[in-house]
Amino acid sequence: MLEIFFVIGFFLMLLLTDISVLGVLVVGSLAMLFAGLFVTAVKLLPWLLVALAAAWLWRAINKPTPPRSRFDSRMR
């Protein structure tokens, strides 16, 4: 509910400072878009760190065997 009030207040303040409605829609929409992307990235950051730690542990536990060349047995 507070988000709606923030958006309405943001648009009203842009209109009160004598910016055209088109400017309000373009600038306001872009500002809200980038703010929303930033907040989403911050909210997802802990889960990204958990996924990174899980991948690191998986690779540490399941070490791949080095590939053998088909010529190894002949080289000895």
C-alpha positions as CSV (number, residue, x, y, z in Angstrom):
1,M,0.0,0.0,0.0
2,L,2.9,2.4,0.8
3,E,4.4,1.7,-2.6
4,I,1.2,3.0,-4.3
5,F,1.3,6.2,-2.2
6,F,5.0,6.6,-3.1
7,V,4.3,6.4,-6.8
8,I,1.3,8.7,-6.6
9,G,3.3,11.2,-4.6
10,F,6.3,11.0,-6.9
11,F,4.1,11.7,-10.0
12,L,2.3,14.6,-8.1
13,M,5.6,16.2,-7.1
14,L,6.8,16.0,-10.7
15,L,3.6,17.6,-11.9
16,L,3.7,20.3,-9.2
17,T,7.2,21.3,-10.3
18,D,5.8,22.1,-13.7
19,I,7.0,19.1,-15.7
20,S,4.7,17.9,-18.5
21,V,2.6,14.8,-18.1
22,L,4.7,13.1,-20.8
23,G,7.8,13.9,-18.9
24,V,6.2,12.6,-15.7
25,L,5.3,9.3,-17.4
26,V,8.7,8.8,-19.1
27,V,11.0,10.0,-16.3
28,G,8.9,8.5,-13.6
29,S,8.5,5.2,-15.3
30,L,12.2,4.9,-16.0
31,A,13.1,5.9,-12.4
32,M,10.6,3.3,-11.0
33,L,11.9,0.7,-13.4
34,F,15.6,1.1,-12.3
35,A,14.6,1.4,-8.7
36,G,12.6,-1.8,-8.9
37,L,15.5,-3.6,-10.7
38,F,17.9,-2.5,-8.0
39,V,15.7,-3.6,-5.2
40,T,15.1,-6.9,-6.9
41,A,18.8,-7.5,-7.2
42,V,19.4,-6.6,-3.5
43,K,16.6,-9.0,-2.5
44,L,18.0,-11.8,-4.6
45,L,21.6,-11.3,-3.5
46,P,21.5,-13.7,-0.5
47,W,20.0,-16.5,-2.7
48,L,22.6,-15.9,-5.3
49,L,25.3,-16.3,-2.7
50,V,23.7,-19.5,-1.4
51,A,23.7,-20.9,-5.0
52,L,27.3,-19.9,-5.5
53,A,28.3,-21.6,-2.2
54,A,26.3,-24.7,-3.2
55,A,28.0,-24.9,-6.6
56,W,31.4,-24.4,-5.0
57,L,30.8,-27.2,-2.5
58,W,29.5,-29.5,-5.2
59,R,32.6,-29.0,-7.3
60,A,34.8,-29.4,-4.2
61,I,33.2,-32.7,-3.2
62,N,32.9,-34.2,-6.8
63,K,36.4,-33.5,-8.1
64,P,36.5,-34.5,-11.8
65,T,39.1,-37.1,-12.8
66,P,41.6,-35.8,-15.2
67,P,41.0,-36.9,-18.7
68,R,43.2,-39.7,-19.9
69,S,44.7,-39.6,-23.3
70,R,44.3,-42.7,-25.5
71,F,48.1,-42.7,-25.9
72,D,48.9,-43.0,-22.2
73,S,49.3,-46.8,-22.2
74,R,51.7,-46.7,-25.1
75,M,53.9,-44.0,-23.7
76,R,55.1,-46.2,-20.7
